[in-house]
Amino acid sequence: MNPPTPAIVSQKAVQALPRWALLLLCLAYVVPGFVARDPWKNSDVTAFGYMLALAQQKTAWLSPLLGGLPPETDGLLPYWMGALAIQWAPDWLSPDMAVRLPFGLLLSLTLVATWYGVYYLARSPAAQPVAFAFGGEASPTDYARAMADGGLLALLACLGLAQLSHETTSYVVQLCCTALVFYGVAALAFHTVIPAVALAIGLSGLALAGAPALATLFGIGGAWLIWRTAEQEMPHRKVWTIAMLGLLLAVALLAWQLDLWRWRIVGTEAGGKEVPSLIKLLLWFGWPAWPLGLWTLWRWRKQIASKQWHRHLWLPIWFSLVSFGATATTAPADRALLLGLPALATLSAFALPTLSRAVAALIDWFTLLFFSIATLTIWVIWIAMQTGVPAKPAANVAKLAPGFTPSFSLLALLVALAASAAWCSLVWWRASRDRIVIWKSLVLPASGATLGWLLLMTLWLPLLNYARSYAPQTAELLQRMPGVQQTCAQTYGLSRAQMAAFQYHGGLTLQPVAENKTSTSLSNGGPAQPLSCPWLLVDIASWPAPADVLNAEEWVPVATVPRPTDKNDQVLLFKRAEAAPSAD
């Protein structure tokens, strides 16, 4: 016997969120961050560097190199996607913008897959609300649609989603593929072809994007839940379970053939600062989805503890647990936690039918104050950058970003004004009457997070480009390197991000010393031949270089070029002694 459901929902409470409003909200979230910005450090510009090298046929497609170094993250699919986007893009579209187009589509597909995943989970018999004695309870379709709206709003509200989902890295591919696998398992009881295709693409994509272990864990959990689904709910569950296991075996063999299996478990220092930072990441990254998810675990605890293994609860629980485990044991932690956000948002959606009015009001008031203050802060600092008034914020910007010159964009201002006006209208709508729809508690969090991201990507975009890209540092380097278009530069100790940025922003031809030096011939013991590059770029943390790698006497220091917003990120510029100007 199934334990009673805690969801008590009337038909009036599942009124549809207007489709135009939901689509506009998603558009306002997805588009900013993919247009009009530079590649940012570190992962974003590094991945772009490999994609550009592949597109320009400067490296092999099966073993891409950047400055002689392979990628830090395994999986070639993201780099192939970006390289093909560059090659297929029209000439008027810049390479960095061309790369963002497929990743923007991946983020959009993530939102769609999450919506439909929640929808089909909410259609499950065990997820349905209590039937009223005299009727009036929510219909299954309307209830599922309202729950799906709530799940999508919860995903948009997660603070950790904004920046990482707008990068052009393998983690965006992994996020999309995770959402596809989640949707495939959720929808398999209702449809066959599209969920099966989603499972095949999602599991294969996870492996090709460098996460075969996560694909295996997600797939095993999904196969188990399919096996445990009631026969009347999924008549061919045994066939689908076998097919799922067969697909997992094929994906595992594919990853093995491509040498994608790696041991990535890293330890944490007992009692060190690693554990507090991990807790802090868990607290803010999934806010406000994780408190609602915990509330779901409490209110639906009888169904969770039952022997039926209800998919609408255990599917998001399993995906969340796998993501949390990867967060605690692998690096980088925030990228691993990113993959758990669709499942965490789903859990938070099932809290909505059980929230009391007091809890819903608390969420509304906290969200209203938090995002209103954040919006006001963004506007005040932007006005200070443009006018110098108030003086204190303007001085803080000048101190944190020395050399930054504010610029004005009428289009950015109009978009920001429209978004701010929409926020004020939404707040008035929410406060004007007592709304009974179950998704009402997540409208303000999702809209506030979208507003904050949009304002940052419009009003603050020039400042963020200056602070988070290597373009200013590259421009300073070029000023110190006359005639650089006709020459190249050797490098030592530069990161992948630095090499990618200097090649793209500066058009430099870089030759890593460790791979291009000609020191002494091993065949005849002859003298070393000088390298052709007259310039040398060295990360300050790598200087002085070992004598067997680089002869410091051959180079004359020219300048130390820092990244304006980080004094610890400095590049030393040298010129070959015979090519250097005389001291007098």
Secondary structure, 3 states (H helix, E strand, C coil): CCCCCCCCCEHHHHCCCCHHHHHHHHHHHHCECCECCCCCCCHHHHHHHHHHHHHCCCCCCCCCCECCECCCCCCCHHHHHHHHHHHHCCCCCCHHHHHHHHHHHHHHHHHHHHHHHHHHHHCCHHHCCCCCCCCCECCHHHHHHHHHHHHHHHHHHCCCHHHHHCCCCHHHHHHHHHHHHHHHHHHCCCCCHHHHHHHHHHHHHHHHCCCHHHHHHHHHHHHHHHHHCCCCCCCCHHHHHHHHHHHHHHHHHHHHHCCCCCCCCCCCCCCCCHHHHHHHHHHHHCCCHHHHHHHHHHHCHHHHHCCCCCHHHHHHHHHHHHHHHHHHHCCCHHHHHHCCHHHHHHHHHCCHHHCCHHHHHHHHHHHHHHHHHHHHHHHHHHHHHHHCCCHHHHHHHHHHCCCCCCCCCHHHHHHHHHHHHHHHHHHHHHHHCCCCCHHHHHHHHHHHHHHHHHHHCCCCHHHHHHHHCCHHHHHHHHHCCCCHHHCCEEEECCCHHHHHHHHHHHCCCEEEHHHHCCCCCCCCCCCCCCCCCCEEEEEHHHCCCCCCCCCHHHEEEEEEEEECCEEEEEEEEEEEHHHCCCCC
